[in-house]
Amino acid sequence: MTTDADFAVPEAELRTITALHWISRFGWLRPLELGTLLWPTDGSLPGKVIADAARLNTQRKLAHKLVVRLRRSKFILCRPLPGNAGEALVLSAAGARYLNRRLGIEARPGDKWGRTTNGEWAPPASWQHELIAALVLLDCRSRGFEIKTELEIRSENVGLRKYPDGLAIHSVKEPDGAKAEVALWIEVESSSKSGAQMQALARCLCDVARGAASPICGKVATVPLVVFRSDMVDLSGKSIDHEARIRSALQRIIGADLDLYFARIDFKNSSYHVRSIEFDLDAKILALDPNDPKANVSAAFAANRDGTFIKPSIDSKGRFWDLKVYRLHDRFRWEIWTRPEPGDGQPKMAAGYQIEGLEQGFRVAMSKWKANFFERSYEAIA
């Protein structure tokens, strides 16, 4: 937030404006995160979510006093989060009007966030997803990144096919000494995506990695960052390796190696206090090589109800294809089909032929598609 040099207000009011502005940017924040922004750790930038217990306790107490004052002024609404997660702070209508008047921005009240059933309020199902995105963005902020929240992105970029969970932008020095901006496209993976959802995620990450993502807030993100929790378990209590699952799912779809970042967030307790956020900046997902006899190409194909094995694939232009192999009499047949977006025409078979074995069909279909259609996309079809 920037202000004119002659914008002079009492310190308490400036803190009020700053707090409301941060709540407005994210849509909601807990007192804990608000405390990291208003009372940063000594020597660090605002937003550092990892701190010792004593510092966190100090920030929490200072934030609590501020929250009491904001509630007394009717500038915020406090919403209880499930379990021990604490409470969410959203702007009231009065708080939005106050922020609009003081900063001249279009702040919106958060009274519509969540739902009320039989007089009992509950947050949206996505609240944990939103919290993780906020925590990672704040961590990036504390490292000197410029950040854009999903709420800001959606309000400033209407009509996009896909929105990130946030953007983080920083400057890097080129070999020649010139400065360049690098924008990270942040995707929080907090659910077990599969099928169409995972394919949509794969296409999004591929578009970002090859610099083909739509400009957002005047920036073109070129680095995909996938964020996941490290402490998730399934219904049997078995630990879920999100990174391995994401890697495996993407490997089945991509047609070329994919460079991306991973961020692993670990919580200390059920109050969602952050223990660590670890970044893997050298991650690479290798595309399956059909010419490699050790490559498990069979895992990339799944059988439908008709017994046809299908592998979805993304080409260099972000278009989808279906590679198919099915039994034909005493042999098998492989086929390569386009899969255009709804409204962009009907699927077309681009190639196909009979073959002796099932796995051989998998490998030939993948090899033919990579050689003839990956780079030239649908334009390669005569």
N, C-alpha and C positions, 0 to 999 in steps of 0.2 A: 504494500500500500504506500503510495507517495502522496505528499501534501505540499502545498505551496509554502514558500519560506515565510510568508506572513500569516499562515494558518496557525493561530495561537489559541490554545484552549488549556484549561486546567489539566494537570496530569491525570486526575481521576477520570475526567471525561474522555481524554485521549485513549485511556485504557479501555473504556467502555466502547468507544468507536472501533478500536482495533479488535476487541473480542467479537463484537457483532459482525464485523467485516469477515473474520475468519469463519465464523459459523455460517455466514451467508455463502461463502465460497464453497464449502463442503456440503452444505445442506443441513448437517448436524455434526456436532462434536460432543465428546464427553468432557467433563471438567479436567480429567487427567491430561488429555491431549491439548486442551486449551492452555493449561498450565505450562506445557513445554514451549508453547509459542510466545506467551507473554512474559515468562520468567525463565529464559534459557539457562542451561548449565554454564557456569563461568568459562569464558573462552570459547564457547561454541555458538553456532548460529541457532536461531529459533527452530523448534521442531524436533529436537533430539529426543527420541522416545525411549532410548536405552540409557538409564542412569542408575546410580546407586539408590538404595532404599531411602536413605536420608534425604537426598535431593528430590526424589519423587514425592516423598511425604510433604516436603516444604512446598513444592509446586501445587500439590493437591490442596493444601490448606489455604494458600493464597487464592487459588482458583475458586475454592468454596466461598470465600468471603466475597469475591467478585460476583459469583452466581447469585448469592443472596441479594446483593445490591441490584443486579439486573432483573431479578424476579420482582423485587420491590418496585422497580420502575416499570414493570409489566412489559419489558423488552424481549423476554424469552419465555418459552414454555419448557418444562422439564418432563421428559417421558421416561418411564421405567423400562429398562432393558431386561431380558430374561436372565434368570439365575443370578450370578454375582457380577454381571457385566457393568453394573452401575446405571447411570442415567444418561439419556441423550438430551442435548440442548438444541432447540430449534428456535428460529426467530418467530416472535408473535407478530401480529399485524402492526402493533404499535412500534415494535422494534424495527420492522422493515421500513415503516414510514420515517422513523428517526434516522435510519441509515441513508435512506434516499435523500432526506433533507440535508444531512451533514456532508455527505460525499457525492451526491448527485449521481448515484448508481441505481440500477433497477434491482434492488434487493426484493426477494419474495418471501412471504411468511411461510413457515414450515408446519402450519397447523394441519395440512392435508397429508403429512407424512405418517404412515401407519394407518390403522383402521380401528374402529370402535364397534364391538359386537356386544349387545346386551349390557351396555354401559361400561364395558371393560376394554381398555385400549391395548393394542398389541402392535409391535413394530412390523414392517414388511419382512417377508421371508428372506430378503436379500441383506438384512442388516449386518450380518457377520462378514459377508462379502464386501460391503461398503466400508466396514471398519478396517478390514485388512488393507484395502486400497488406500484409505486415509493414512494408516500407519506407515505404509511404504512411501507414500508421497511426502509425508512429514520427515521421514528419515532422509529422503533425497534432498528435501529443503535444507536440512541441517548440514548437508554435505556441499551446499552452495549451488544446487540446481534451482532453476526457475521451474515452477510447477503449475500445471493446469489440472483442475479436478474434473471428474466426469460431468458434474452439474454445469460447470463453466463451459466445457466443450460442447455439450448438447445445446446450451442456450446460444452459443456463438456460431454453431455449425449445424444448421437445420437440414434434414433430409439426407444425411449420410446413410449408407448401407450398414456400416459397422462403426461403433464407437468404442474407443479404448476405455479402460477404467481410470485412466489418467495419463498425462504426459509429463515427462521430466526432461528439461533441456539444459545443456551445459556447453561451455566453450572448450574447445581443444586446440592445441597448437599443431599446425601442420608441419611437415618436415622442412618447408621453406620459411618457417617462422610465422606465417600468417595464421590468423585465428579463424576457426570455423565452428559452427553450431552443430551439435549432435542431439537429436531428439529421440527419446526412448518411448516406445508405445508399450504401455503397461497393461498386462492382462492378468487378472487374478483368477486362478483356477482353484475354486473352492468346492466344486461339485464333480461328480463322476460323469463327465461328458462322454458320449458315445454316439456312433452313427452320424446323423446329419450335423449335430452340434460340434463334434470333433472335426468333421470335414470343414465346417465354416471357420473354426478356429485355425485349422491348418492353412486354409486359403488366406486368411487374414495375416498370419505370421509370415507366409511366403511373400505376400504383397509388400509387407513392411520391409522384409529383409532385402528385397530387390529394388527398393525405392519407388514402388508403384502405388503406395497407399495415398489416399486422397489427402490434400493439404488440410491441416487442422489448426485453427487459430494462427494461420500464416506460417505454420511449420510443416515440414514433411518428415515424419518419423521414419528412420531407417534402421533402428535397432529394436527388435522385439524383446520385451522382458516379461517372462512368465513367472508369476508369484504363486507360491503354494505354502500351505502349512506343513510342518514336519511332524506334527503330533496327531495326525488323523488315524482312526482305526475303523475297521468295518464292524458289522453287527456281531461278529464272533469275537471281537476284541483284538483281531490281528492288525498289525500296523500296515498302513497303506503307503506304498512308495509312489507318491504322486509323480515325482520326476521320471521314474522308470516307466510308469504307465503312460505319461505324456509322450515320452521319447518313442515308446513302442507304437503308440497310436499314430503319431505323426510320420514315423518311418514307413508305415504301410501306405501312406497317401502321397508323400512328396515324390517328385520326379528328379530332384537334384538335392545335393547336400544343403542343409539349412543352418545358418549361423544365428544364434540367439543367446540371450542371457537368461539365467535362472536366478530367482531370489527365494531363499528358504527362510520363513519366519517361524520362530519358536516362542511359545508363551510360557511364562512362569507358572501360571495358575488359571483358574476359571474366571478370574477378573480381567483376563486379557491384558495382563502386564507383559510387555515384551522382554524376553530374555535375550534374544539375538535375531539379527537379520543378516544372513550370509549370502553374498553374491557370487555366482559362478559366471565370470565374464568371458570364459573361453569354451563355452558349450558349443557343440556341433552335432547335429543329427545327420547321420549318413544315410543316404538313399539306398534302398536295396539294389544290389547289382545282380541282375539275372544271369550273368556270365560267371558269377562266383559260385562254385559248387557247394560252398559252405553256407551260403545265404539261405535263410529259412523263408523262401518265397511262399510256401504254402500258407504261412501264418498271415500273409497279406490278403488272401482270398477268403471270403465267407460264403457259404452256400445259402441260397434262398429256398423258399418252399418248393420250388420246382426242381431243386437239385442243381441249379446253375451256380457256379462259383464266380463271384464278382469281386473285383478290386477297384475301388474308386481311386482316381489319380488326378493330380493337378499339373497342368503344363506351365510353361514359362510365362504365359500371359494370364495366368490365374483362372483358366477355364477347366471345367471338370470333364473327365472321361470315365467310362466304365469298361474295364477289361473283363471279358467273360470267357469261361471255359465250361463246357458241358458235354455229357456223354451223347454220342450220336451213333446208334447201332452198336457195333462192337469196337468203336474207336471213340475219339474225343474231337471236339472242334473248339478252336479259340477264335474270339472275335474282339474287335476294338470299336467301341461306340462313343459318339459324342453325347454329352449330357448338358444341353444348353439351359440357361435360366428360364423360368416360366415366362412365357410371352415372347421368347426369342427363337421360336421354331421347335421342330420335332427332333428327337434323337436320330442320328444317322449312323449306319454301320460304315466304318472307314476301311476295315480290312478283316479278313477271316480265312481260315483254312482248317482242313482236317489234320489230326496228328495222332500218334500212337498212344502216348501216355498222358496222365493228368498233370503231373508236375512238369513234364516237358511242355505241355500246353501253357502252364503258368509262365514259364521262363520265355517261351517264344513270344507270347502276347506282350510281356513286359519289354522284351528286347526290341520288337518291331515298333511298339509305341514310342519308346525312347528315341529310336533312330529316325523315325519318320514323322512323328507328330509332336513331340515335346517342345521343340523350338518353334515350329511353324504353326502350331495350334490348329484351329479349324480350317485355316486357309490352305492347309496341305491337302485337303480333300478335293479331288477333282470334280 
